[in-house]
Amino acid sequence: MPALRLSSLPSFRAFGRRDFVAVWCGALVSNLGTWMEVLALGVYVTAETGRAEWTGGIAALTYLPSVVLSPLGGALADRFDRRFFIAACTLAQAVLAGVLAALALTGNLTVQAVAAISFLNGCVHVLAMPAYTALTAGLVPPEDLHSAMSLTATQFNLGRILGPVLAAPLMAAAGVGWVFLLNAVSFLAVLAAVMSVGPQRRSASAAPPRGLWADIAQGARVARQDAAIWLALVGLFTMAVLVTPFIILVPVFVMKVFGQGASAASVLVSIQGVGALVASVTVGSLVERWGRQRLLEASLLALGPAALFYWLSPTLHVAMAAMLVLGAVYMVAVTGLSTRCQERAPREMQARVSSLGIVLLNAGYSLGTWLQGALMDRLGVRLVTASAAALFLLVAVGLRTRRPREVALPET
């Protein structure tokens, strides 16, 4: 009965769908392992090299493959059974995490090996993400889509909160190798959850598959011809370049600005997750009160100042408070932009449209993380990051003035 009452709330309606709950729980277990590994890799690379450019550059390798492979993943996901496609990618990620663990546990881990495995993991991840997003969208009715997207962000951020908390003492007691091993095992939860979901049927109006590149081009045309999708994609890219690097550059900020170590970094990462979690469980009520458009615009306009407040924090404790706000605003903004793309795309092309968002988000994240890291080494952490945050505020104002006057959902 408590679960029924919970699913009756606007933000939790998607929890009324059994298949969605299964996928949500499996992804949560996997994200715990992923965020344990993210913190461990950031601390390891920063400690080994002492350079923000290396930390940002290796993180960028995880997302750079999306420029080429994400559209291919979107086309494949709209062509095959998404469950089996995700399962194959999940097994590949488990193997890569296992290799990373074996290298660390045998004392053979190097920064170069971390870079190579991060790149390969990024290739598999971006192939799977369009299928996962489209699978999630297909597990709920259209009226519960925003709830599903917000709850997906919730489990992602629960992993972000708990993963670093678990990773810090484990690294201190046993080293990074055991963190990597736990991440490898966590992928089994995704595999079990996805395979428990029933098959999804293609839309009756869907055209038969053509060549892969023709399918990719068709998805790009749909996105370009829809003004709301196009502006959402522009927003995702600029946000990724100018703001999103705050996620991976936490160890750099903590170690170079405040002279702290892994424990302080794990606290900041977890606090970001707390802010995002609070936002994700309240966003449904905010959507009902303000509407999706007004909430999205407000979050984009607030994101730049929130990031500026974080990067200019005079003390670690102020930075923690700022991170709470930044985590909340960032979650609302990225979920709103992603939902806008999914709700306007025809069902048979949701994975392809999603893949375009992933391309721009990950390519921008790769560029922004490496570029900001490189500039930090030369100009200082605060100057670079604060300037990027201020620039995003200008971009958000520009997007606000260019939004379509009327946004009507396409007929399917």
N, C-alpha and C positions, 0 to 999 in steps of 0.2 A: 503493500500500500504506500509506503513512503516514496517508492520510485514513481508510482502513478501520480502522486501529488507533485513531485519534482517535475515530471514531464508536462504537467499542466501549466507551468510557468513559461512565459514567452521565450526566455533564453535557453530553456531546457527541453523544448518540445521534441527535438530530434531524438531524445532519449526514449521516446515511446516506440521506436523502431528497433526490433531485436538485432537485425543485421548491423545497423549502425553502431549499436552498443558494443557488439563483438569486435568490430574493426577498431572502434575507439579505444577499447581496453588493450588490444594487441599493440596498437601504435603507441600507447602510453608506456608500456613496458620497454619497447624498443627505444623510445625517446629518452628514457632514463639512462640507458646505456650510451646513447649517442651523446648526451650532454656531459656525461662523465668523461667520455673520450675527448670532446671538444676542449674541456678545461685542461685535461691532462696534456693534450697536444700543444695548447697555447703556452702552458707553463714550461713544458719541455723545450720547445723551440726558443722561447724567450730566454730561458736560462742557458741554453747551449750556445746561442749566437749573440745575445745581448743587443739585438737590433730589432726595432719595430718593423723594418722593411721585410725581414725574413718572416716574422710572425704573420704579417699581412699577406706576404707573397705566397706562403704555403697555404694559408686559408683560401686565397684566391684560386689556387689550383683545384680546389674542391668544386668550385662553382663555374670556372671557366668553360668546361666542356658543354655547358648548357647552350652556348652560342650555336653549336652545331647539332648536338644530339637531342635537345629538348623538342624541337619540331618533329624530329624523327620519332621520338617517343610518343608524342601526341598522335601522330598518324597511325602508329602501330596500335596504340590503345583504342582508337576508334575502329580498328579493323579486327582485332582478336578479342577473345574472352579476357577481360581485364583482370580477373582473379588469377589466372595462370601466368599472365604477363608479370604481374606484381610478384607472384611467388618465385618466378625465375630470377628476377632482379634481387629479391630478398636473399636468396641463397648465395648469390654472387657477393653481396655485401657482407654476409656472414663469413665467407671464406677470406675476404680481404681483411676483415677485422681480426680473424684468427691468425693470419700471417703477421700482422702488426704485433699481436700479442706474443707470438713465438719469437720474433726478433728481439722484443724487449726482454722477455724472460730468459733468453739465452745470452743477453749482453751484447747483441749484434745490432741494436737499433742505432740508426744514424739520421741526421737531418735530411740527407738525400733520400733515404728509404721512406721517411715520413712523407716527403714531397711526392715521390712516385706513387705511393699507396693512396695518398690524398687525391691525386689526379684520377687514378683508376676508380676510386670510390665515387668521385664526383661524376664520372661517366655513367656509372650504373644508377646513381641516385637521380640524375636528371632524366634518364630514360623512364624511370618508374613514376616520377612525380605527376605527370599529366594523367596517367592511368589512375593513380590513387585519388587525385582530386575529382576526376570524373566519376570514379566508383563511389566516392562519398556522396557526390551530388545525386547519383542515381538511387541511393538507399533511402531517400526521403522525398516527400512530395514538394512541389515548388514553394508552397507557403512556409515550409520549414527549412528552406535552404539557408537562410541567414543564421538560423539556430545551429544548423549542422556545421557551417563554416566557423562560427564562433566557438562551438564546442571542440572542433578540431584544433583551433588555436589554443583552447583551454588545456587540452591534454599535452599539446606541444610545450606549453609553458609550465605545466606541472612537472614535466620532465626536466625543464630548465631549472626549476626551483630545487627539486630533490636530487637531480643528477650531480651537480657540483657539491652539494652537501655530503653526498655519499662518497664522491671521488676524493675530496681533500684528505680525510683521515686515512682512506685506503692507500693513497699515494704516499702519505707520510709513513705508514706502517709497512707497506709491501712493495711500493714502487709503481710506476705507470703500467707495467706489464699486466698486472691483475685487472686494472681498469679496462684495458683493451680486451682482455679475455671475457670479462662480463658483458661488454658490448657485443661481442661475437655471439654469445649465448642468447642475448636479448632478442635477436632477430627471429628466433624460433616462435616467439609470441605472435609476430606479424604473420608469419607463415600459417600458423594454426588458425588465426582469426579470419584471414582472407579466404582460406579454403573452406571455412564453415558457412560462407555466404552463398546464397543461391545464385545461379547464372542470371545475368542481366540481358534482356532482349534488346536488340537494336530497334530504333524507332521505325514504325511502318513506312514513314515517309522518307527514310534514309536512302540515298542513292547507293547503288552497288559500288564496292571499292574499286578505285582506279589505280593508277600508279602512285607510289608513295609520294613522290614530289608533286604530283598533281593534287593529292589530298592536302599536302602542306600548303601549297599555294592557295587552295580554296579556303582554308582556315584563315590565312593572312588576308584574303580579300574580304571575308566577312568582318574581320576585326577592323580593317581600314575603312570600310564603308559605314560602320556604325560609330557615330561621333562619340557616344558615351564610352564604348569599349576603348576606342583610340585614346581618349583623354586619360582613362584609367591606366592604360599601358604606359603612357608618358609619365604619369604620376609614379608608377611603380619603379620605372627606370631612374628617374631623378632622385627619388627617395633612397634607392639602393646605392647610388653613387655618393650622395651627400650625407645621409643619416645612418643607414643600416650598418656601416662599419663599426659603430659603437658596440655592437654585439661581440665581435671577435677581438676587438682591441682592448677589452677590459684588462687583461694581464699587463699590457703595455702601459695603460693609464695608471694602474695601481702600482706597478713596479717603478716606473720612471718618474711619476709625479709625486706619489705619496711614499715611496720607498718601502712598500709592503710586499708580501709574497702571496703564495697560493691560497692561503686561508682567506685573505681579504678579497682576492679575485673571486673566489667561490661565493662569498657573501654578496658581492655586487651582482654577479650573474643570477643568483637566486632571487635577489630583490627585484631584478627586472622581471623575472618570472612571476613574482607575487603581484606586481603591478599589472602585468598582462592578464593574470588570472582574475583579479578583481574586475578588470574591464570586461573580460569575456563573459562573466556570469551576470553582468548588469547591462550588457549592450542590447539585449533583446527588449528590455523595458525602455531603454533610451530610443531605440528605433521606433517603438510604438508611440512614444511621446513626441519625438522630433521629426521622424521620417528618416529614411536611409540617406537621402541626398543631403539634408541639413547636417546630419551627424557626420557624414563623410567629409563635408567641407570644413566643419569645425575642427575635426581631428587633424586634417592636413594643415590648416592654418596654425594650430597649436603645436605641431610637431617640431618645427624649427626652434621656437622659443624654449621648448622643453629640452631639446638637445643642447642648446646654448647654455641653459642653466646647469645642466649636468657637467659639460666640459669645463666650465669656468668655476666649478665648486671650489671654494677655498680649502676645505678639509674633507677627509674621507667620510665623515658623518654627514656632511651636507651633500656629498656626492651620493650617498645611500638614499637620502630623501629625494634627490633629483632623479635618481634611477627609478624609483618607484613610480614617479609621474611619467617619466619617459617611456617606461615599459607599458604603462596603461595606454598612453596616447598612440604609441607605435602599433600596438595590437589592434586598436580600433581602426586606424588608418589602413593598415595592410589587409585586414579582413574585409573592410568596406570596399577597397579597390578590387580584391579578388572576387568578392560576391557580385560586384557590378559586372565583371566579365562573364561569370558563370550564368547569371540570371538572364543576360541578353543574348547569349549564344544558343543557337538551336541545339537540341539534345544530342543529335548525332555528330556535332562538331565541338562539343564542350571540351574534350581532351585536347583538341588542336588549338582552340582559343586559350585554354589554360597553359598549354606549352609555350605560347608566345609570351604570356606573363612571366613564366618561369625563366625564359630566355633573357628577358629584359631585367628581371629582378636579380638573377644570378650573374649576368654579365656586368650589370652595374655594381653589384656587390663586389665582384672580383676586381673591377677597375678601381672602385672607390677604396677598398681595403688596401690594395697594394699602393695606390697613389698616396693616400693619406699616411700610410705607414712610412713610405719613402720620404715624404715631405716632413714628417715628424722628426726624423733623424737629422734633418737639415735646419728646420725652422722652429721646432718645438711642438710639443703635443697640443698645448692649449690654442696657439695661434691658428694652426691648421684646422683643427676640428671645430673651433668656434666660427671660423670663417665659412666652413662648409655648412654649418647649421644656419647661419644668417642668410647664405645664398639660397638654401632651400625655402626659407620663408618667402623670399621674392618669387620663387617658382610657384609656390602654393597660391600666392596672390594672383599670379598670372593664370593659373589653371581655373581659379574661381571666376575670373572675368570671362573666360572662354567656354564655360560649360554650356551644353545645349539648353535652350530655353524650356523645351519639353522633352521628357524622357519617357517614352512609351516602350513597353516590352514587346519584342517581336512575336508574331503569331507563329505557332508551331503546329 
